[in-house]
Amino acid sequence: MITIFSRFALRRPRAAKCGAWFRPVIILVSATLAGILVLCDITSPLRPVLTLWFLCVCPGMALVGLMRVDEPFAEVTLIIALSLALDTITAGTMLYAGWWSPPWTLIILLVVSVGGAGAQLMIARPCER
């Protein structure tokens, strides 16, 4: 059964696309902004929006980008679900261990996100033209 989204799956593999650097750049910029705003305790109206964006999207985007998911809808669903799962696992583990600290939870998620973005950049192939 061919769906609307499967037309996108018939194109080149994700790693061979010319825009393979686009997602890692989004992750790195989002991680930098969220890290600066939260860890430097900068009060801004953008702080909750950027932090929520980072927590709900970036950790999952960093790891789902390493998978070969062909369906865009499934990919977006996995990104959000994996991000929320990583947030919950990190915070829950730190809480049960008695090391609860929101800044350290954010630092762990920043490391996971930046590591995943770096891995995506390492496996990206040059653009085929």
C-alpha positions as semicolon CSV with decimal commas, in nm:
position;residue;x (nm);y (nm);z (nm)
1;M;0,000;0,000;0,000
2;I;0,154;0,327;-0,109
3;T;0,086;0,622;0,114
4;I;0,147;0,989;0,056
5;F;0,462;0,975;0,266
6;S;0,614;0,675;0,090
7;R;0,690;0,888;-0,217
8;F;0,961;1,050;-0,008
9;A;1,104;0,708;0,079
10;L;1,169;0,630;-0,289
11;R;1,433;0,902;-0,312
12;R;1,800;0,880;-0,218
13;P;1,893;0,749;0,128
14;R;1,908;1,011;0,402
15;A;2,286;0,997;0,446
16;A;2,343;1,081;0,079
17;K;2,125;1,393;0,080
18;C;2,290;1,729;0,035
19;G;2,123;1,865;0,350
20;A;2,267;1,603;0,585
21;W;2,419;1,884;0,792
22;F;2,085;2,066;0,845
23;R;1,957;1,867;1,144
24;P;2,284;1,862;1,335
25;V;2,309;2,239;1,294
26;I;1,957;2,282;1,433
27;I;2,047;2,060;1,727
28;L;2,374;2,242;1,797
29;V;2,216;2,589;1,777
30;S;1,922;2,484;1,997
31;A;2,153;2,318;2,250
32;T;2,378;2,623;2,264
33;L;2,089;2,864;2,315
34;A;1,914;2,646;2,574
35;G;2,238;2,585;2,759
36;I;2,331;2,952;2,772
37;L;1,985;3,066;2,878
38;V;1,939;2,805;3,151
39;L;2,291;2,758;3,287
40;C;2,368;3,132;3,293
41;D;2,024;3,194;3,448
42;I;1,926;3,454;3,190
43;T;1,566;3,567;3,230
44;S;1,402;3,618;2,896
45;P;1,058;3,555;2,748
46;L;1,229;3,320;2,500
47;R;1,382;3,100;2,771
48;P;1,077;2,875;2,833
49;V;1,005;2,845;2,460
50;L;1,362;2,754;2,365
51;T;1,402;2,519;2,660
52;L;1,075;2,342;2,582
53;W;1,175;2,314;2,215
54;F;1,509;2,167;2,313
55;L;1,366;1,918;2,564
56;C;1,082;1,800;2,338
57;V;1,271;1,775;2,009
58;C;1,651;1,784;2,018
59;P;1,751;1,468;2,212
60;G;1,522;1,256;1,995
61;M;1,628;1,431;1,675
62;A;1,990;1,359;1,760
63;L;1,927;0,985;1,792
64;V;1,655;0,934;1,530
65;G;1,882;1,102;1,276
66;L;2,116;0,804;1,313
67;M;1,837;0,564;1,215
68;R;1,710;0,519;0,862
69;V;1,344;0,608;0,899
70;D;1,180;0,661;0,561
71;E;0,839;0,787;0,672
72;P;0,835;1,156;0,774
73;F;0,531;1,111;1,001
74;A;0,691;0,816;1,178
75;E;1,013;1,010;1,208
76;V;0,846;1,310;1,374
77;T;0,657;1,079;1,608
78;L;0,977;0,898;1,703
79;I;1,163;1,225;1,759
80;I;0,905;1,357;2,005
81;A;0,851;1,023;2,180
82;L;1,222;0,950;2,217
83;S;1,292;1,302;2,342
84;L;1,028;1,278;2,612
85;A;1,143;0,928;2,705
86;L;1,506;1,041;2,739
87;D;1,396;1,341;2,947
88;T;1,195;1,115;3,178
89;I;1,462;0,847;3,211
90;T;1,732;1,105;3,286
91;A;1,527;1,294;3,543
92;G;1,390;0,976;3,703
93;T;1,733;0,816;3,733
94;M;1,879;1,127;3,892
95;L;1,582;1,155;4,129
96;Y;1,604;0,793;4,245
97;A;1,982;0,817;4,283
98;G;1,940;1,118;4,509
99;W;2,129;1,349;4,272
100;W;1,832;1,557;4,155
101;S;1,951;1,874;3,988
102;P;1,766;2,034;3,693
103;P;2,083;2,201;3,557
104;W;2,270;1,867;3,559
105;T;1,974;1,698;3,393
106;L;1,992;1,959;3,117
107;I;2,369;1,911;3,088
108;I;2,325;1,534;3,041
109;L;2,063;1,595;2,770
110;L;2,290;1,854;2,608
111;V;2,573;1,598;2,593
112;V;2,342;1,334;2,442
113;S;2,212;1,581;2,183
114;V;2,551;1,720;2,085
115;G;2,696;1,368;2,070
116;G;2,415;1,252;1,841
117;A;2,456;1,559;1,620
118;G;2,829;1,495;1,598
119;A;2,768;1,133;1,504
120;Q;2,526;1,244;1,230
121;L;2,789;1,477;1,090
122;M;3,051;1,201;1,097
123;I;2,840;0,952;0,902
124;A;2,714;1,206;0,647
125;R;2,854;1,147;0,303
126;P;2,944;1,425;0,062
127;C;2,668;1,545;-0,165
128;E;2,632;1,353;-0,490
129;R;2,568;1,589;-0,782
